[in-house]
Amino acid sequence: MKAEAIKDRRKAAMSVLAHAPAVDIAARLQPMALPAHEELRAPENGLVMVRGRIGGDGAPFNLGEATVSRAAVRLASGEVGFGYVLGRDSEKARLIALCDALIQADSHGDAVEMQVVFPLRQRMLASREQKAREAAATKVEFYTMVRGEG
């Protein structure tokens, strides 16, 4: 697979995995025959500075700090995956790093896409649609009556 296609696949997978609960990722990975891998960076928690802009385009300022977890995994075949998540979920960071490495591997990329990422993406989209329907049900429309001049 071309480098650009792998980059796009990784990006799409990370956007899904970042929103999925760790237990769901682990449950999807559990039946798969995972290759040998090692932790390059054991899961660890830390802080990052969050920057903001007034109105989205104003001068940047330091908004505050956010807790993040990160991990790095290398497969026996050499692919390296990275996982970063907001919060203190070290296991989720490790699972995301493992998925990232597997997505890059020719032997496991398609399987991870179909057995892990695709079902989690479907669940995420269904949840968003349900929330949108619930919000739409509470929509209130106001009509303004115009009085005649006089």
Phi and psi in degrees as GROMACS dihedral restraints (atoms count N, CA, C in turn):
[ dihedral_restraints ]
;  ai    aj    ak    al  type     phi  dphi    fc
    3     4     5     6     1   -69.8    20    10
    4     5     6     7     1   153.7    20    10
    6     7     8     9     1   -59.5    20    10
    7     8     9    10     1   -39.0    20    10
    9    10    11    12     1   -66.9    20    10
   10    11    12    13     1   -39.1    20    10
   12    13    14    15     1   -67.1    20    10
   13    14    15    16     1   -39.6    20    10
   15    16    17    18     1   -64.7    20    10
   16    17    18    19     1   -40.7    20    10
   18    19    20    21     1   -61.4    20    10
   19    20    21    22     1   -44.2    20    10
   21    22    23    24     1   -65.7    20    10
   22    23    24    25     1   -40.0    20    10
   24    25    26    27     1   -64.6    20    10
   25    26    27    28     1   -42.4    20    10
   27    28    29    30     1   -63.5    20    10
   28    29    30    31     1   -43.7    20    10
   30    31    32    33     1   -61.6    20    10
   31    32    33    34     1   -45.8    20    10
   33    34    35    36     1   -64.7    20    10
   34    35    36    37     1   -40.8    20    10
   36    37    38    39     1   -65.5    20    10
   37    38    39    40     1   -41.9    20    10
   39    40    41    42     1   -63.7    20    10
   40    41    42    43     1   -36.1    20    10
   42    43    44    45     1   -66.2    20    10
   43    44    45    46     1   -29.0    20    10
   45    46    47    48     1   -81.9    20    10
   46    47    48    49     1   -48.5    20    10
   48    49    50    51     1   -63.7    20    10
   49    50    51    52     1   -32.9    20    10
   51    52    53    54     1   -63.8    20    10
   52    53    54    55     1   -28.3    20    10
   54    55    56    57     1   -95.6    20    10
   55    56    57    58     1    -9.4    20    10
   57    58    59    60     1   -88.2    20    10
   58    59    60    61     1   144.2    20    10
   60    61    62    63     1   -66.0    20    10
   61    62    63    64     1   148.2    20    10
   63    64    65    66     1   -58.9    20    10
   64    65    66    67     1   -37.5    20    10
   66    67    68    69     1   -64.6    20    10
   67    68    69    70     1   -33.9    20    10
   69    70    71    72     1   -70.4    20    10
   70    71    72    73     1   -40.5    20    10
   72    73    74    75     1   -63.9    20    10
   73    74    75    76     1   -46.8    20    10
   75    76    77    78     1   -61.7    20    10
   76    77    78    79     1   -41.1    20    10
   78    79    80    81     1   -64.2    20    10
   79    80    81    82     1   -35.7    20    10
   81    82    83    84     1   -74.3    20    10
   82    83    84    85     1   -32.3    20    10
   84    85    86    87     1   -79.8    20    10
   85    86    87    88     1   -26.8    20    10
   87    88    89    90     1   -55.2    20    10
   88    89    90    91     1   -45.1    20    10
   90    91    92    93     1   -76.3    20    10
   91    92    93    94     1   -10.0    20    10
   93    94    95    96     1   -78.7    20    10
   94    95    96    97     1   147.3    20    10
   96    97    98    99     1   -84.0    20    10
   97    98    99   100     1    99.0    20    10
   99   100   101   102     1   -82.4    20    10
  100   101   102   103     1   140.9    20    10
  102   103   104   105     1   -74.9    20    10
  103   104   105   106     1   166.9    20    10
  105   106   107   108     1   -62.1    20    10
  106   107   108   109     1   139.0    20    10
  108   109   110   111     1  -150.6    20    10
  109   110   111   112     1   161.4    20    10
  111   112   113   114     1  -133.6    20    10
  112   113   114   115     1   153.9    20    10
  114   115   116   117     1   -85.1    20    10
  115   116   117   118     1   117.4    20    10
  117   118   119   120     1   -77.3    20    10
  118   119   120   121     1   -38.1    20    10
  120   121   122   123     1  -134.3    20    10
  121   122   123   124     1   113.2    20    10
  123   124   125   126     1   -61.4    20    10
  124   125   126   127     1   148.4    20    10
  126   127   128   129     1   -54.8    20    10
  127   128   129   130     1   133.8    20    10
  129   130   131   132     1  -144.4    20    10
  130   131   132   133     1   154.2    20    10
  132   133   134   135     1  -105.2    20    10
  133   134   135   136     1   148.3    20    10
  135   136   137   138     1  -160.2    20    10
  136   137   138   139     1  -170.2    20    10
  138   139   140   141     1  -122.2    20    10
  139   140   141   142     1   146.7    20    10
  141   142   143   144     1  -127.5    20    10
  142   143   144   145     1   150.7    20    10
  144   145   146   147     1   -84.6    20    10
  145   146   147   148     1   127.5    20    10
  147   148   149   150     1   -97.3    20    10
  148   149   150   151     1   127.0    20    10
  150   151   152   153     1  -107.2    20    10
  151   152   153   154     1   149.5    20    10
  153   154   155   156     1  -134.0    20    10
  154   155   156   157     1   172.4    20    10
  156   157   158   159     1  -139.2    20    10
  157   158   159   160     1   136.5    20    10
  159   160   161   162     1   -70.1    20    10
  160   161   162   163     1   126.2    20    10
  162   163   164   165     1    70.9    20    10
  163   164   165   166     1     5.2    20    10
  165   166   167   168     1    85.6    20    10
  166   167   168   169     1   -16.7    20    10
  168   169   170   171     1  -134.7    20    10
  169   170   171   172     1     9.3    20    10
  171   172   173   174     1   -79.0    20    10
  172   173   174   175     1  -171.7    20    10
  174   175   176   177     1   -67.3    20    10
  175   176   177   178     1   137.0    20    10
  177   178   179   180     1   -69.1    20    10
  178   179   180   181     1   147.2    20    10
  180   181   182   183     1  -143.0    20    10
  181   182   183   184     1   158.3    20    10
  183   184   185   186     1   -80.0    20    10
  184   185   186   187     1   114.7    20    10
  186   187   188   189     1   -81.2    20    10
  187   188   189   190     1   -39.6    20    10
  189   190   191   192     1   160.5    20    10
  190   191   192   193     1  -172.7    20    10
  192   193   194   195     1  -106.2    20    10
  193   194   195   196     1   149.8    20    10
  195   196   197   198     1  -128.3    20    10
  196   197   198   199     1   143.0    20    10
  198   199   200   201     1   -81.3    20    10
  199   200   201   202     1   136.4    20    10
  201   202   203   204     1  -134.8    20    10
  202   203   204   205     1   156.8    20    10
  204   205   206   207     1  -120.0    20    10
  205   206   207   208     1   145.3    20    10
  207   208   209   210     1  -141.4    20    10
  208   209   210   211     1   157.3    20    10
  210   211   212   213     1  -157.6    20    10
  211   212   213   214     1   159.1    20    10
  213   214   215   216     1  -138.8    20    10
  214   215   216   217     1   137.3    20    10
  216   217   218   219     1  -131.0    20    10
  217   218   219   220     1   141.5    20    10
  219   220   221   222     1  -121.8    20    10
  220   221   222   223     1   130.3    20    10
  222   223   224   225     1   -78.0    20    10
  223   224   225   226     1   160.3    20    10
  225   226   227   228     1   -61.0    20    10
  226   227   228   229     1   -27.3    20    10
  228   229   230   231     1   -80.8    20    10
  229   230   231   232     1    -4.7    20    10
  231   232   233   234     1   108.6    20    10
  232   233   234   235     1   -14.0    20    10
  234   235   236   237     1   -68.6    20    10
  235   236   237   238     1   138.3    20    10
  237   238   239   240     1  -115.3    20    10
  238   239   240   241     1   131.1    20    10
  240   241   242   243     1  -119.7    20    10
  241   242   243   244     1   148.6    20    10
  243   244   245   246     1  -124.5    20    10
  244   245   246   247     1   143.3    20    10
  246   247   248   249     1  -134.1    20    10
  247   248   249   250     1   126.3    20    10
  249   250   251   252     1  -129.2    20    10
  250   251   252   253     1   133.3    20    10
  252   253   254   255     1  -141.9    20    10
  253   254   255   256     1   147.7    20    10
  255   256   257   258     1   -70.0    20    10
  256   257   258   259     1   140.5    20    10
  258   259   260   261     1   100.6    20    10
  259   260   261   262     1  -168.1    20    10
  261   262   263   264     1  -113.9    20    10
  262   263   264   265     1    37.7    20    10
  264   265   266   267     1   -94.9    20    10
  265   266   267   268     1    84.7    20    10
  267   268   269   270     1   -64.0    20    10
  268   269   270   271     1   -37.9    20    10
  270   271   272   273     1   -64.8    20    10
  271   272   273   274     1   -39.1    20    10
  273   274   275   276     1   -65.1    20    10
  274   275   276   277     1   -40.8    20    10
  276   277   278   279     1   -60.7    20    10
  277   278   279   280     1   -41.0    20    10
  279   280   281   282     1   -66.0    20    10
  280   281   282   283     1   -43.4    20    10
  282   283   284   285     1   -64.7    20    10
  283   284   285   286     1   -39.7    20    10
  285   286   287   288     1   -65.8    20    10
  286   287   288   289     1   -41.0    20    10
  288   289   290   291     1   -62.3    20    10
  289   290   291   292     1   -41.3    20    10
  291   292   293   294     1   -63.5    20    10
  292   293   294   295     1   -45.5    20    10
  294   295   296   297     1   -61.4    20    10
  295   296   297   298     1   -41.2    20    10
  297   298   299   300     1   -60.0    20    10
  298   299   300   301     1   -44.3    20    10
  300   301   302   303     1   -65.8    20    10
  301   302   303   304     1   -42.4    20    10
  303   304   305   306     1   -64.9    20    10
  304   305   306   307     1   -36.6    20    10
  306   307   308   309     1   -61.9    20    10
  307   308   309   310     1   -33.0    20    10
  309   310   311   312     1   -77.9    20    10
  310   311   312   313     1   -20.1    20    10
  312   313   314   315     1   -79.0    20    10
  313   314   315   316     1   131.8    20    10
  315   316   317   318     1   -59.7    20    10
  316   317   318   319     1   -35.5    20    10
  318   319   320   321     1   -76.9    20    10
  319   320   321   322     1   -20.2    20    10
  321   322   323   324     1  -124.9    20    10
  322   323   324   325     1    -9.7    20    10
  324   325   326   327     1   -56.4    20    10
  325   326   327   328     1   -49.6    20    10
  327   328   329   330     1   -67.0    20    10
  328   329   330   331     1   -38.5    20    10
  330   331   332   333     1   -64.4    20    10
  331   332   333   334     1   -42.6    20    10
  333   334   335   336     1   -65.4    20    10
  334   335   336   337     1   -40.0    20    10
  336   337   338   339     1   -60.7    20    10
  337   338   339   340     1   -45.6    20    10
  339   340   341   342     1   -80.6    20    10
  340   341   342   343     1   -35.7    20    10
  342   343   344   345     1   -94.9    20    10
  343   344   345   346     1   -21.6    20    10
  345   346   347   348     1  -115.7    20    10
  346   347   348   349     1   -60.9    20    10
  348   349   350   351     1   -69.2    20    10
  349   350   351   352     1   -48.1    20    10
  351   352   353   354     1   -59.2    20    10
  352   353   354   355     1   -50.1    20    10
  354   355   356   357     1   -63.4    20    10
  355   356   357   358     1   -36.5    20    10
  357   358   359   360     1   -69.1    20    10
  358   359   360   361     1   -35.1    20    10
  360   361   362   363     1   -65.2    20    10
  361   362   363   364     1   -43.4    20    10
  363   364   365   366     1   -61.5    20    10
  364   365   366   367     1   -42.9    20    10
  366   367   368   369     1   -64.3    20    10
  367   368   369   370     1   -41.4    20    10
  369   370   371   372     1   -64.0    20    10
  370   371   372   373     1   -44.1    20    10
  372   373   374   375     1   -66.1    20    10
  373   374   375   376     1   -39.5    20    10
  375   376   377   378     1   -63.5    20    10
  376   377   378   379     1   -40.4    20    10
  378   379   380   381     1   -64.3    20    10
  379   380   381   382     1   -41.8    20    10
  381   382   383   384     1   -63.6    20    10
  382   383   384   385     1   -42.3    20    10
  384   385   386   387     1   -63.5    20    10
  385   386   387   388     1   -40.9    20    10
  387   388   389   390     1   -62.2    20    10
  388   389   390   391     1   -44.4    20    10
  390   391   392   393     1   -64.0    20    10
  391   392   393   394     1   -37.2    20    10
  393   394   395   396     1   -66.1    20    10
  394   395   396   397     1   -40.5    20    10
  396   397   398   399     1   -63.8    20    10
  397   398   399   400     1   -42.1    20    10
  399   400   401   402     1   -64.4    20    10
  400   401   402   403     1   -39.7    20    10
  402   403   404   405     1   -68.7    20    10
  403   404   405   406     1   -39.2    20    10
  405   406   407   408     1   -65.4    20    10
  406   407   408   409     1   -31.0    20    10
  408   409   410   411     1   -67.6    20    10
  409   410   411   412     1   -21.4    20    10
  411   412   413   414     1   -98.8    20    10
  412   413   414   415     1     5.0    20    10
  414   415   416   417     1   -67.1    20    10
  415   416   417   418     1   135.2    20    10
  417   418   419   420     1  -118.6    20    10
  418   419   420   421     1   129.0    20    10
  420   421   422   423     1  -107.8    20    10
  421   422   423   424     1   133.5    20    10
  423   424   425   426     1  -107.6    20    10
  424   425   426   427     1   134.2    20    10
  426   427   428   429     1  -110.3    20    10
  427   428   429   430     1   139.2    20    10
  429   430   431   432     1  -106.2    20    10
  430   431   432   433     1   125.8    20    10
  432   433   434   435     1   -93.6    20    10
  433   434   435   436     1   134.3    20    10
  435   436   437   438     1   -96.9    20    10
  436   437   438   439     1   127.0    20    10
  438   439   440   441     1   -87.5    20    10
  439   440   441   442     1   151.1    20    10
  441   442   443   444     1   -71.6    20    10
  442   443   444   445     1   155.4    20    10
  444   445   446   447     1   -79.8    20    10
  445   446   447   448     1   142.7    20    10
